[in-house]
Amino acid sequence: MVDRIGTGVMRVHGEAQMRVRHIAVLGSTGSIGTSTLDVVARHPDRFRVTVLAAGSREDDLFSQCLRFQPRYAFLADPAAAARVGRRLRDSGSHVDVLSGTDALVDLVRLAEVDTVMAAIVGAAGLRSTLAAAAAGKRVLLANKESLVMAGPVFMDAVLKGNAALFPVDSEHNAVFQALPRDFAGDIAGSGIRRILLTASGGPFRRALPESLDAVTPEQACAHPNWIMGRKISVDSATMMNKGLEVIEARWLFNAPHERIKVVIHPQSIVHSLVEYVDGSVIAQLGNPDMRTPIAHALGYPDRIEAGVERFDLPAIGALSFEEPDPRRFPCLGLAYDALREGGSASTLLNAANEVAVASFLDRGLPFPDIARLNADVLAEVPATRLASLDDVIEADARGRRAALDWIGRRTRQAAATRMRAGQR
Ligand SMILES: NC(=O)c1ccc[n+]([C@@H]2O[C@H](COP(=O)([O-])OP(=O)(O)OC[C@H]3O[C@@H](n4cnc5c(N)ncnc54)[C@H](OP(=O)(O)O)[C@@H]3O)[C@@H](O)[C@H]2O)c1
């Protein structure tokens, strides 16, 4: 099964001539979504936007609809969807605006859609990404959570649906570019010793652990190199993002976790590397701009203009690399623990992390508690078998419940401590 999973990624090598691609951009109002539309707009001869889908940013979606005139638009918020629909009709536009989970899945499955940019953030993106894979689309995968939550189920859908899967995450896109052209999921047989994923180390690479208690969401979201959505920015600050990427790489490239290594590279110029048994190491470099991997995935096998600033090696000067410190970044180790445990452990970890990050962004949990909560949920909730979407949804729900319980306990403890301090 696994070999053919690799084939799913590579199947398109033989794809012949350029034809106009009809795209559904899921998460169109987000960081990846807007970068995707920026690249698409540079190539009106290659791409038509058929579906735009977002959560609740109705003004942004409205403007995108006016500009790209898709056939359909989607907002998760039904009231907002109805308002955008009215505004579009009033401005003479014929875009159908829908809402509801089933509607999004139906849009992804439309025969006229051949390419799906899966860029909804978090577990909310799972069903639509899975539907795109099962329907045999070209799936440009930014929503790493789909693979983290549902690795075996998702890759099975890719295989059965005969979908072509392209990594959009810059690291995995870099690995994809550094792999042999005919790679079919056989790491050892392809002479690959290791996959090296680079990580910037985020905004707290040098921070003293005791200083992290007072970190604000604004500080955690101020990534030194990349402009990203808030959730992934916090994940970068804890390095949970790199942990999720290790899990993503395990499934995308059929790589055992012992062959995936993370190295800190603060400049974010080398996006990842593949080390071969003969000692060769092939890296992909570029400016830290997501339009590069997006354009690579959109245009594949062609190379297309992405609007990215020209690469200037002398101006960059020096590139440096260091080992990640496991005490500073415990979330990275948790991802390896989840892979070792197998089954739904990665699903539980992802669910716990989403709850923890949302609480931190809401000024609930302090920053260091994200890692503590993740560790406790992973240790306390037993992993179960993952064979179907229902199994994934059940494990996700258990992880979320355990995380909310953890926050409840933590809040009560903190209140009791405050009360005792007040009595003294
Ligand atoms: N940003 C990056 O550089 C980067 C790099 C690699 C991978 N990724 C991955 O790409 C994905 C998107 O990241 P991002 O940084 O672009 O996030 P983001 O800026 O927060 O955007 C998230 C998008 O998802 C939409 N959304 C949220 N809930 C939804 C729902 N229930 N139904 C439909 N749409 C929904 C949001 O819509 P509204 O805002 O309108 O609510 C928004 O368009 C994540 O999985 C992330 O890990 C991102």
The ligand as an SDF file (V2000), in Angstrom:
LIG
                    3D

 48 52  0  0  0  0  0  0  0  0999 V2000
    0.8720   30.3110    6.5640 N   0  0  0  0  0  0  0  0  0  0  0  0
    1.8950   29.5760    6.1920 C   0  0  0  0  0  0  0  0  0  0  0  0
    2.9540   30.0870    5.8380 O   0  0  0  0  0  0  0  0  0  0  0  0
    1.7840   28.0720    6.1770 C   0  0  0  0  0  0  0  0  0  0  0  0
    2.9020   27.3190    5.8080 C   0  0  0  0  0  0  0  0  0  0  0  0
    2.7730   25.9390    5.7450 C   0  0  0  0  0  0  0  0  0  0  0  0
    1.5830   25.3110    6.0400 C   0  0  0  0  0  0  0  0  0  0  0  0
    0.5240   26.0800    6.4370 N   0  0  0  0  0  0  0  0  0  0  0  0
   -0.7260   25.3960    6.7630 C   0  0  0  0  0  0  0  0  0  0  0  0
   -1.7330   25.9220    5.9260 O   0  0  0  0  0  0  0  0  0  0  0  0
   -2.9840   25.9420    6.6130 C   0  0  0  0  0  0  0  0  0  0  0  0
   -3.5120   27.3710    6.5910 C   0  0  0  0  0  0  0  0  0  0  0  0
   -2.6230   28.1750    7.3220 O   0  0  0  0  0  0  0  0  0  0  0  0
   -2.7130   29.7690    7.2720 P   0  0  0  0  0  0  0  0  0  0  0  0
   -1.4860   30.2500    7.9400 O   0  0  0  0  0  0  0  0  0  0  0  0
   -3.0400   30.2100    5.8880 O   0  0  0  0  0  0  0  0  0  0  0  0
   -3.9620   30.0150    8.2510 O   0  0  0  0  0  0  0  0  0  0  0  0
   -4.8750   31.3330    8.3840 P   0  0  0  0  0  0  0  0  0  0  0  0
   -4.1730   32.5100    7.8540 O   0  0  0  0  0  0  0  0  0  0  0  0
   -5.3420   31.3340    9.7760 O   0  0  0  0  0  0  0  0  0  0  0  0
   -6.0950   31.0070    7.4040 O   0  0  0  0  0  0  0  0  0  0  0  0
   -6.9690   29.9380    7.6610 C   0  0  0  0  0  0  0  0  0  0  0  0
   -8.0420   29.8850    6.6070 C   0  0  0  0  0  0  0  0  0  0  0  0
   -8.9510   28.8290    6.9480 O   0  0  0  0  0  0  0  0  0  0  0  0
  -10.2890   29.3710    6.8940 C   0  0  0  0  0  0  0  0  0  0  0  0
  -11.1570   28.6100    7.7860 N   0  0  0  0  0  0  0  0  0  0  0  0
  -11.0600   28.4590    9.1280 C   0  0  0  0  0  0  0  0  0  0  0  0
  -12.0500   27.6600    9.5710 N   0  0  0  0  0  0  0  0  0  0  0  0
  -12.7870   27.3180    8.4860 C   0  0  0  0  0  0  0  0  0  0  0  0
  -13.9320   26.5020    8.2740 C   0  0  0  0  0  0  0  0  0  0  0  0
  -14.5450   25.8900    9.2970 N   0  0  0  0  0  0  0  0  0  0  0  0
  -14.4020   26.3660    7.0240 N   0  0  0  0  0  0  0  0  0  0  0  0
  -13.8020   26.9720    5.9850 C   0  0  0  0  0  0  0  0  0  0  0  0
  -12.7050   27.7470    6.1100 N   0  0  0  0  0  0  0  0  0  0  0  0
  -12.2030   27.9060    7.3510 C   0  0  0  0  0  0  0  0  0  0  0  0
  -10.1110   30.8120    7.3430 C   0  0  0  0  0  0  0  0  0  0  0  0
  -11.2440   31.5840    7.0030 O   0  0  0  0  0  0  0  0  0  0  0  0
  -11.6180   32.9540    7.8050 P   0  0  0  0  0  0  0  0  0  0  0  0
  -10.3440   33.5960    8.1860 O   0  0  0  0  0  0  0  0  0  0  0  0
  -12.4280   33.6810    6.8070 O   0  0  0  0  0  0  0  0  0  0  0  0
  -12.3890   32.5810    9.0220 O   0  0  0  0  0  0  0  0  0  0  0  0
   -8.8670   31.1660    6.5300 C   0  0  0  0  0  0  0  0  0  0  0  0
   -9.2090   31.4040    5.2010 O   0  0  0  0  0  0  0  0  0  0  0  0
   -2.7010   25.4020    8.0150 C   0  0  0  0  0  0  0  0  0  0  0  0
   -2.9900   24.0450    8.0520 O   0  0  0  0  0  0  0  0  0  0  0  0
   -1.1980   25.6170    8.1920 C   0  0  0  0  0  0  0  0  0  0  0  0
   -0.6110   24.6750    9.0620 O   0  0  0  0  0  0  0  0  0  0  0  0
    0.6000   27.4320    6.4940 C   0  0  0  0  0  0  0  0  0  0  0  0
  1  2  1  0
  2  3  2  0
  2  4  1  0
  4  5  1  0
  4 48  2  0
  5  6  2  0
  6  7  1  0
  7  8  2  0
  8  9  1  0
  8 48  1  0
  9 10  1  0
  9 46  1  0
 10 11  1  0
 11 12  1  0
 11 44  1  0
 12 13  1  0
 13 14  1  0
 14 15  2  0
 14 16  1  0
 14 17  1  0
 17 18  1  0
 18 19  2  0
 18 20  1  0
 18 21  1  0
 21 22  1  0
 22 23  1  0
 23 24  1  0
 23 42  1  0
 24 25  1  0
 25 26  1  0
 25 36  1  0
 26 27  1  0
 26 35  1  0
 27 28  2  0
 28 29  1  0
 29 30  1  0
 29 35  2  0
 30 31  1  0
 30 32  2  0
 32 33  1  0
 33 34  2  0
 34 35  1  0
 36 37  1  0
 36 42  1  0
 37 38  1  0
 38 39  2  0
 38 40  1  0
 38 41  1  0
 42 43  1  0
 44 45  1  0
 44 46  1  0
 46 47  1  0
M  CHG  2   8   1  16  -1
M  END
$$$$
